[in-house]
Amino acid sequence: MNELPPIPPRPASPDGLPPIPPKAAPSDGLPPLRADDPRGWRPPPAARPAPPRPRGRSTRPASGPGTRIGLPVIAAVLAAGAIGGVAGATFGGGDSSPPPATPTTAAPAPSSPAGALASAVAAAAPSVVVVRSGTGQGSGVVLSDRGLIVTNHHVIDGQDRVEIVTADDRSVSARVVADDPGQDLAILEPAGPVGPGALMATEANGGLRVGDQVFAIGSPFGLQNTVTSGIVSYVDRPADGGGVPMIQTDAPINPGNSGGGLFDLRGRLVGIPTSIRAPISGNVGIGFAVPASRVTELLERVP
């Protein structure tokens, strides 16, 4: 077996590439990094904590995600500011200070049923008195024409003389000058002044209609100058046994109101409360008053 001859060694090439010299550091470049160079690589800074949110303010974004205000909103705000500036210059004469406040004058309060009632009560109350007899007490009303007092027959209870307690708490004696048991009325003549007199309504049934507001003043259960109000429930209601037709009212009337006054909103005397109808001893809203026209008829009998 023939062996191949050995390959002679390759001569060195005279024109081979020269060795590459080490590269000098450029004079205007960055210096080489060293492991201990403080300007070398550093870990990224830790995330800074978000500043605390102020209390009492909304946590919602001011204008959508990222709390960025869009250009349309900025434009609208700028436009509104421009308009406001123009309006201030136009209407305010360029003066930015607010105009002085103009004091307002309150409108006069309109008349009301409550106000009318209070005025009528103030006018009528001084004419109502307490009437005390030997067996009990009731109420009475001073009449303006002659200074006499009207009350119920059952209040004087057959007495010739009674005691009067005026609205200003004075005691005056009085004598009975007229008595009509059929109409449950009596007329008293006081021995001295007992206060101003009430005006009487001259119309039949006091000119009242069903639904008209009325009020009573008397001394129920001894409580002097007590005022109760209601409406007229019926006119010309026949009394029990076919007696005098009465004015029916739902103004509370109780024992002690007898002989007092039933008045309209003009402060006029329209009736004399005389009785109640109830399944109990107290008031249930069914009271009766003798019409003032009956009082006028009785006064004509007094000499």
C-alpha positions as semicolon CSV with decimal commas, in nm:
position;residue;x (nm);y (nm);z (nm)
1;M;0,000;0,000;0,000
2;N;0,149;0,326;-0,109
3;E;0,165;0,599;0,156
4;L;0,119;0,962;0,067
5;P;0,422;1,174;0,103
6;P;0,419;1,417;0,397
7;I;0,299;1,779;0,338
8;P;0,582;2,021;0,377
9;P;0,528;2,310;0,624
10;R;0,363;2,628;0,484
11;P;0,605;2,911;0,470
12;A;0,511;3,232;0,649
13;S;0,355;3,487;0,419
14;P;0,554;3,807;0,407
15;D;0,246;4,006;0,315
16;G;0,022;3,892;0,600
17;L;-0,188;4,140;0,806
18;P;0,004;4,317;1,078
19;P;-0,111;4,269;1,439
20;I;-0,380;4,515;1,556
21;P;-0,241;4,757;1,812
22;P;-0,451;4,836;2,121
23;K;-0,709;5,117;2,062
24;A;-0,636;5,436;2,243
25;A;-0,913;5,593;2,445
26;P;-1,060;5,887;2,253
27;S;-0,995;6,223;2,411
28;D;-1,354;6,341;2,372
29;G;-1,536;6,020;2,460
30;L;-1,662;5,876;2,783
31;P;-1,394;5,731;3,007
32;P;-1,388;5,355;3,041
33;L;-1,613;5,214;3,310
34;R;-1,467;5,053;3,613
35;A;-1,640;4,828;3,857
36;D;-1,579;5,073;4,141
37;D;-1,669;5,385;3,944
38;P;-1,946;5,572;4,127
39;R;-2,078;5,682;3,792
40;G;-2,116;5,328;3,682
41;W;-2,438;5,126;3,681
42;R;-2,683;5,201;3,961
43;P;-3,006;5,025;4,054
44;P;-3,319;5,222;3,952
45;P;-3,454;5,448;4,229
46;A;-3,734;5,308;4,443
47;A;-4,086;5,425;4,358
48;R;-4,175;5,738;4,549
49;P;-4,495;5,710;4,763
50;A;-4,792;5,908;4,638
51;P;-4,864;6,223;4,842
52;P;-5,158;6,185;5,081
53;R;-5,490;6,301;4,943
54;P;-5,642;6,599;5,126
55;R;-5,945;6,519;5,337
56;G;-6,289;6,644;5,244
57;R;-6,222;6,646;4,869
58;S;-6,357;6,418;4,604
59;T;-6,128;6,136;4,490
60;R;-6,284;6,125;4,145
61;P;-6,073;6,243;3,851
62;A;-6,123;6,603;3,762
63;S;-6,171;6,525;3,396
64;G;-6,179;6,159;3,305
65;P;-5,898;5,897;3,321
66;G;-5,560;6,026;3,412
67;T;-5,712;6,348;3,549
68;R;-5,615;6,527;3,231
69;I;-5,831;6,811;3,115
70;G;-5,892;6,786;2,745
71;L;-5,832;7,068;2,507
72;P;-6,209;7,122;2,449
73;V;-6,258;7,179;2,820
74;I;-5,969;7,424;2,837
75;A;-6,105;7,606;2,535
76;A;-6,451;7,626;2,692
77;V;-6,307;7,762;3,017
78;L;-6,106;8,023;2,833
79;A;-6,410;8,118;2,627
80;A;-6,624;8,151;2,939
81;G;-6,362;8,371;3,098
82;A;-6,352;8,589;2,792
83;I;-6,731;8,620;2,788
84;G;-6,737;8,701;3,159
85;G;-6,479;8,971;3,106
86;V;-6,675;9,124;2,824
87;A;-6,998;9,111;3,024
88;G;-6,829;9,272;3,324
89;A;-6,694;9,549;3,106
90;T;-7,028;9,600;2,937
91;F;-7,265;9,590;3,234
92;G;-7,033;9,685;3,517
93;G;-6,857;9,972;3,350
94;G;-6,526;9,793;3,404
95;D;-6,564;9,799;3,782
96;S;-6,503;9,455;3,933
97;S;-6,655;9,538;4,275
98;P;-7,012;9,407;4,334
99;P;-7,296;9,661;4,345
100;P;-7,432;9,750;4,690
101;A;-7,721;9,536;4,812
102;T;-8,062;9,695;4,774
103;P;-8,278;9,652;5,087
104;T;-8,602;9,472;5,016
105;T;-8,934;9,585;5,153
106;A;-9,155;9,307;5,284
107;A;-9,496;9,289;5,124
108;P;-9,781;9,366;5,361
109;A;-9,927;9,051;5,515
110;P;-10,259;8,962;5,351
111;S;-10,563;8,946;5,568
112;S;-10,638;8,592;5,686
113;P;-10,919;8,419;5,875
114;A;-10,682;8,373;6,170
115;G;-10,608;8,745;6,179
116;A;-10,977;8,832;6,149
117;L;-11,060;8,596;6,436
118;A;-10,794;8,745;6,663
119;S;-10,916;9,098;6,592
120;A;-11,278;9,003;6,657
121;V;-11,188;8,831;6,984
122;A;-10,992;9,136;7,100
123;A;-11,296;9,356;7,031
124;A;-11,554;9,129;7,199
125;A;-11,368;8,986;7,501
126;P;-11,395;9,291;7,734
127;S;-11,775;9,273;7,720
128;V;-11,800;8,917;7,863
129;V;-11,840;8,881;8,241
130;V;-11,886;8,610;8,503
131;V;-12,230;8,583;8,668
132;R;-12,241;8,425;9,015
133;S;-12,566;8,336;9,184
134;G;-12,634;8,161;9,512
135;T;-12,628;7,816;9,351
136;G;-12,361;7,839;9,084
137;Q;-12,207;8,055;8,817
138;G;-12,221;8,115;8,444
139;S;-12,143;8,397;8,206
140;G;-12,302;8,715;8,075
141;V;-12,249;8,982;7,808
142;V;-12,258;9,359;7,860
143;L;-12,479;9,527;7,599
144;S;-12,366;9,851;7,443
145;D;-12,693;10,043;7,428
146;R;-12,775;10,069;7,799
147;G;-12,494;9,897;7,987
148;L;-12,725;9,611;8,083
149;I;-12,612;9,248;8,098
150;V;-12,777;8,952;7,925
151;T;-12,744;8,598;8,061
152;N;-12,943;8,274;8,077
153;H;-13,245;8,226;8,299
154;H;-13,101;7,906;8,439
155;V;-12,783;8,092;8,545
156;I;-12,962;8,327;8,786
157;D;-13,174;8,033;8,909
158;G;-13,457;8,245;9,050
159;Q;-13,230;8,493;9,232
160;D;-13,313;8,863;9,248
161;R;-12,954;8,977;9,287
162;V;-12,628;8,830;9,156
163;E;-12,259;8,914;9,157
164;I;-12,073;9,021;8,842
165;V;-11,699;8,969;8,789
166;T;-11,579;9,191;8,505
167;A;-11,320;9,107;8,239
168;D;-11,068;9,316;8,433
169;D;-11,147;9,120;8,751
170;R;-11,367;9,368;8,939
171;S;-11,666;9,257;9,146
172;V;-11,995;9,445;9,094
173;S;-12,343;9,357;9,221
174;A;-12,642;9,347;8,982
175;R;-13,016;9,298;9,007
176;V;-13,244;9,105;8,775
177;V;-13,469;9,342;8,575
178;A;-13,618;9,098;8,321
179;D;-13,658;8,721;8,312
180;D;-13,796;8,491;8,041
181;P;-13,780;8,120;8,134
182;G;-13,938;8,021;7,798
183;Q;-13,645;8,162;7,603
184;D;-13,394;8,093;7,884
185;L;-13,291;8,460;7,898
186;A;-13,253;8,719;8,174
187;I;-13,144;9,083;8,183
188;L;-12,933;9,226;8,467
189;E;-12,873;9,585;8,572
190;P;-12,530;9,631;8,734
191;A;-12,476;9,873;9,023
192;G;-12,166;10,022;8,856
193;P;-11,962;10,018;8,538
194;V;-11,880;9,669;8,419
195;G;-11,689;9,731;8,097
196;P;-11,759;9,816;7,733
197;G;-12,068;9,672;7,570
198;A;-12,088;9,436;7,273
199;L;-12,260;9,529;6,948
200;M;-12,553;9,306;6,862
201;A;-12,633;9,174;6,516
202;T;-12,969;9,306;6,403
203;E;-13,044;9,054;6,125
204;A;-13,257;8,748;6,182
205;N;-13,036;8,470;6,319
206;G;-12,754;8,722;6,322
207;G;-12,729;8,705;5,943
208;L;-12,550;8,373;5,981
209;R;-12,522;8,098;5,723
210;V;-12,425;7,737;5,770
211;G;-12,047;7,721;5,753
212;D;-11,983;8,074;5,885
213;Q;-11,710;8,094;6,146
214;V;-11,812;8,194;6,498
215;F;-11,651;8,191;6,840
216;A;-11,774;8,170;7,198
217;I;-11,637;8,350;7,504
218;G;-11,730;8,246;7,858
219;S;-11,611;8,082;8,177
220;P;-11,635;7,704;8,122
221;F;-11,554;7,519;8,445
222;G;-11,472;7,857;8,603
223;L;-11,199;7,943;8,351
224;Q;-11,280;8,308;8,286
225;N;-11,234;8,463;7,940
226;T;-11,202;8,129;7,761
227;V;-11,235;8,150;7,382
228;T;-11,345;7,861;7,160
229;S;-11,419;7,875;6,789
230;G;-11,608;7,675;6,530
231;I;-11,865;7,712;6,257
232;V;-12,238;7,744;6,232
233;S;-12,372;7,391;6,194
234;Y;-12,738;7,483;6,153
235;V;-12,972;7,781;6,187
236;D;-13,326;7,769;6,323
237;R;-13,273;7,431;6,487
238;P;-13,588;7,361;6,697
239;A;-13,501;7,313;7,060
240;D;-13,618;7,012;7,256
241;G;-13,991;7,029;7,322
242;G;-14,055;7,271;7,034
243;G;-13,910;7,578;7,205
244;V;-13,723;7,871;7,055
245;P;-13,530;7,787;6,732
246;M;-13,159;7,788;6,811
247;I;-12,829;7,847;6,633
248;Q;-12,637;7,519;6,630
249;T;-12,257;7,539;6,639
250;D;-11,963;7,307;6,681
251;A;-11,767;7,567;6,879
252;P;-11,692;7,389;7,209
253;I;-11,948;7,492;7,473
254;N;-11,927;7,351;7,824
255;P;-12,084;7,415;8,166
256;G;-11,997;7,775;8,257
257;N;-12,035;7,899;7,896
258;S;-12,409;7,945;7,958
259;G;-12,513;8,308;7,926
260;G;-12,187;8,408;7,755
261;G;-12,154;8,529;7,399
262;L;-12,146;8,371;7,056
263;F;-11,985;8,619;6,816
264;D;-11,919;8,650;6,442
265;L;-11,593;8,759;6,281
266;R;-11,704;9,123;6,301
267;G;-11,710;9,093;6,680
268;R;-12,089;9,125;6,693
269;L;-12,302;8,930;6,939
270;V;-12,507;8,681;6,735
271;G;-12,628;8,445;7,010
272;I;-12,627;8,342;7,377
273;P;-12,494;7,987;7,435
274;T;-12,750;7,805;7,645
275;S;-12,719;7,428;7,611
276;I;-12,536;7,133;7,465
277;R;-12,646;6,792;7,348
278;A;-12,409;6,508;7,432
279;P;-12,412;6,150;7,559
280;I;-12,158;6,257;7,820
281;S;-12,120;6,558;8,051
282;G;-11,865;6,726;7,824
283;N;-11,884;6,885;7,482
284;V;-11,900;6,673;7,165
285;G;-11,943;6,956;6,918
286;I;-12,320;7,007;6,937
287;G;-12,402;7,334;7,109
288;F;-12,700;7,568;7,090
289;A;-12,734;7,945;7,127
290;V;-13,042;8,168;7,153
291;P;-13,035;8,412;6,856
292;A;-12,948;8,772;6,939
293;S;-13,279;8,885;6,791
294;R;-13,451;8,726;7,092
295;V;-13,235;8,935;7,323
296;T;-13,348;9,250;7,142
297;E;-13,711;9,154;7,198
298;L;-13,652;9,100;7,571
299;L;-13,474;9,435;7,606
300;E;-13,788;9,607;7,485
301;R;-13,965;9,490;7,800
302;V;-13,717;9,655;8,033
303;P;-13,849;9,995;8,154
